[in-house]
């Protein structure tokens, strides 16, 4: 156990890694008088004396409680013993900060100015050398970007990890559909809301309903006062806005929801942006880097691994059921080393050489044995590669056309064909793994170890992802939302269309953004079309039926086929064009593998279900079965445009 002593407002802690003085709950004033609780960690010398020399500051602003051990343990030991002051701050309306009721998940109008005011307050302290850097992941990265839009004079560098920059385009919605993991994320943010601190009954109710989250995602449309989030009204309002606002309107256009529209205001400071191919914000992070590297003169870097939302920090070599090899793992040790190299350069002026290195580090997935590892996971393998830009200038954007008989290839068919299926909202295609985050249900206490008192079980220890994030063989299984015996392969479902290449004769690398173009018709006024790209392994002794590995997926709600600011319903039976944006990826399809594209009209609960009625978004009164058709061939060149890349 760490030793400590208390002296007035200061506590001094000694750990195996570091020694520091902690000033708890320093209330930093904002311009409107609200004060934000901040824990300030300052280095202590070998004699136990407070270091008084001015030092650079690392600021981490969080909605998840600045005192959470999952945050403090790694970041304190990662910076304080290396000559930094570390400041952990609760956001407005969260935990120990003031401003109750002013927290709306990510839609917080004051967050940018709060970041500005905090940075400038820190820079004015005698123990700060005038240079402040910001660090953190997910929501902790998002607030870095928001602050950077206000160009605080003393913000010297940032490293936002796995953070979105546009709520409409890639956090809450995708292609006009709602990404339901954000409904789950609001429960995560509600369970420790300030409003429930003195309301044990409300907290207990919310926790009970989190055990039934998989039933709540079926109870659409969501309405105010009718969800468990009603115990935290401002978060329930956010949930209803997320669900009902299908069009890109003034709500989505506000600064807190769309940083991309304000990127021209972004501070010209060094930035590193990191994410993973199985992170829901891969497209946000790669686009963020591309824009900043184009408009800024200061050095910018991009790191993309084979990771899920928490994979970089987790230090794992796998994403769910697929392993990428030892070289793929970072973890906090490597993460902190790289962050120190970055911040040492820009906050201390140390010659670390970071600006001389290729700015883009990509992990190209694939090339493994295809057998099971000792841990029982698919050995997909992969390797790191340095690049000088994103997207890669040597990319060949190549259409792979849908072919009669379920083929997929570069040659455009000479004849026209079509395939049809039924899209039944009551029997959607289930999500078998994917790019989600914060989509947690609570394990009922009865499923945990018997004999343990409830108060001894942390709430986070009871959380289980409703949709596992990462890669998996695309087959239904027991316990999966919407799965039913005999648990077929998704490819065997009648409401999934499969198009795939013949076995490849040579390796094919796909690295970059991906788009699917389809010509479709429907019996409904509105319906969805989904697309999923897969790497299909041939059979071997470990996988006698092969292995169908998901890479990326996307969706388009047909009423938004012409753009997201206006709706245009379908004319039943009329053929029309739609485009589906898929997130970027980097994957080497090995010889003998197939490139596969699956087309369907649902992917639940990754995306909400379209009732197919054409009623106002989020206000439907019933559902109908849509009879959907995909056309391809000579007159209708339906295809997936793949970014083919040579190894360089």
Secondary structure as GFF3:
##gff-version 3
##sequence-region A 1 648
A	DSSP	beta_strand	3	7	.	.	.	ID=ss1
A	DSSP	beta_strand	10	14	.	.	.	ID=ss2
A	DSSP	beta_strand	19	29	.	.	.	ID=ss3
A	DSSP	beta_strand	35	43	.	.	.	ID=ss4
A	DSSP	beta_strand	55	62	.	.	.	ID=ss5
A	DSSP	alpha_helix	69	79	.	.	.	ID=ss6
A	DSSP	three_ten_helix	80	82	.	.	.	ID=ss7
A	DSSP	beta_strand	84	90	.	.	.	ID=ss8
A	DSSP	alpha_helix	111	123	.	.	.	ID=ss9
A	DSSP	beta_strand	128	137	.	.	.	ID=ss10
A	DSSP	alpha_helix	139	148	.	.	.	ID=ss11
A	DSSP	beta_strand	155	161	.	.	.	ID=ss12
A	DSSP	alpha_helix	167	170	.	.	.	ID=ss13
A	DSSP	beta_strand	173	174	.	.	.	ID=ss14
A	DSSP	beta_strand	177	178	.	.	.	ID=ss15
A	DSSP	alpha_helix	181	190	.	.	.	ID=ss16
A	DSSP	three_ten_helix	194	196	.	.	.	ID=ss17
A	DSSP	alpha_helix	200	210	.	.	.	ID=ss18
A	DSSP	alpha_helix	213	216	.	.	.	ID=ss19
A	DSSP	three_ten_helix	228	231	.	.	.	ID=ss20
A	DSSP	alpha_helix	233	244	.	.	.	ID=ss21
A	DSSP	alpha_helix	250	253	.	.	.	ID=ss22
A	DSSP	three_ten_helix	260	265	.	.	.	ID=ss23
A	DSSP	beta_strand	270	276	.	.	.	ID=ss24
A	DSSP	alpha_helix	282	295	.	.	.	ID=ss25
A	DSSP	beta_strand	300	305	.	.	.	ID=ss26
A	DSSP	alpha_helix	311	314	.	.	.	ID=ss27
A	DSSP	beta_strand	318	319	.	.	.	ID=ss28
A	DSSP	beta_strand	322	323	.	.	.	ID=ss29
A	DSSP	three_ten_helix	326	328	.	.	.	ID=ss30
A	DSSP	alpha_helix	331	343	.	.	.	ID=ss31
A	DSSP	pi_helix	344	348	.	.	.	ID=ss32
A	DSSP	three_ten_helix	354	356	.	.	.	ID=ss33
A	DSSP	beta_strand	360	365	.	.	.	ID=ss34
A	DSSP	beta_strand	378	379	.	.	.	ID=ss35
A	DSSP	beta_strand	382	387	.	.	.	ID=ss36
A	DSSP	beta_strand	396	403	.	.	.	ID=ss37
A	DSSP	beta_strand	407	409	.	.	.	ID=ss38
A	DSSP	beta_strand	416	423	.	.	.	ID=ss39
A	DSSP	beta_strand	440	442	.	.	.	ID=ss40
A	DSSP	three_ten_helix	445	447	.	.	.	ID=ss41
A	DSSP	three_ten_helix	454	456	.	.	.	ID=ss42
A	DSSP	three_ten_helix	459	462	.	.	.	ID=ss43
A	DSSP	beta_strand	463	465	.	.	.	ID=ss44
A	DSSP	three_ten_helix	490	492	.	.	.	ID=ss45
A	DSSP	beta_strand	497	500	.	.	.	ID=ss46
A	DSSP	beta_strand	508	522	.	.	.	ID=ss47
A	DSSP	beta_strand	528	537	.	.	.	ID=ss48
A	DSSP	beta_strand	547	557	.	.	.	ID=ss49
A	DSSP	three_ten_helix	558	560	.	.	.	ID=ss50
A	DSSP	beta_strand	576	589	.	.	.	ID=ss51
A	DSSP	beta_strand	594	600	.	.	.	ID=ss52
A	DSSP	beta_strand	626	633	.	.	.	ID=ss53
A	DSSP	beta_strand	639	644	.	.	.	ID=ss54
###
